[in-house]
């Protein structure tokens, strides 16, 4: 076949640059589209072999049917998470691949950066000194040394975050449905983690089971003044319950790189517009809340790894009968699937 044609949705300047560098030999014909993939925009992929998408593209059953009817053979996620994809419906119709790891250091380091910025009031001090205000009033923070941090999810990112916390002299406890063997990590139940932690950081994928795992009931079990960090998926936290917990002074700080209704807001400039999301607006207005717009992955190293792995996934799919990073709803259910990605899932 000729050049593999890729329709690249929700393209930003940093995406273009990293993928152009990875595709410097022009092995792939890539069309960069600024619009997100949706039921209305998927027609732009007509005539292309591959659709490349990110976290806020909508890959539902209607989109999958339309892409398959146009002859699209592969959906290439340039991210690790795939909660925006109906993977069960896609089975047998169109293959899906992802980037399982790009730079776990980038995300773990950003989580710690958010925490330090919040508890040491660095963002407030920066604004003050820009106005030549060198007062220290209201900038008192607290030591991380000796504090207990609860880590939810101990995959690569979670374990790197744990290493960072240990470097600060923090006590670490963790929860994971599938604990890492021989890791030396103290695993506890979720209830115990809520009750013991001074700081809680989330590093797990979003599933139907853990959606809104932080809710009014779990917040009530937490220590008064707890700091929450979320660099994973926004819907792990019930935003309205979070807001109420902040208003009741139960939650002392919230460091959010993700938000459950982010798809219509994040990655866009609304500085000259009115944002209609009242919950987000109220969260941002709180003095103990820091929001970054899904920025944790954004390092030079991570972008290069994302581009290289995404194009390697496409190359492998079309040149060989293997699909190492394929996403398949059966693969998480050992009773239904025993293969180890030595071939395509269907």
Order of alpha helices (4+ residues) and beta strands (2+ residues): beta-alpha-beta-beta-alpha-beta-alpha-beta-alpha-alpha-beta-alpha-beta-alpha-beta-alpha-beta-alpha-beta-alpha-beta-alpha
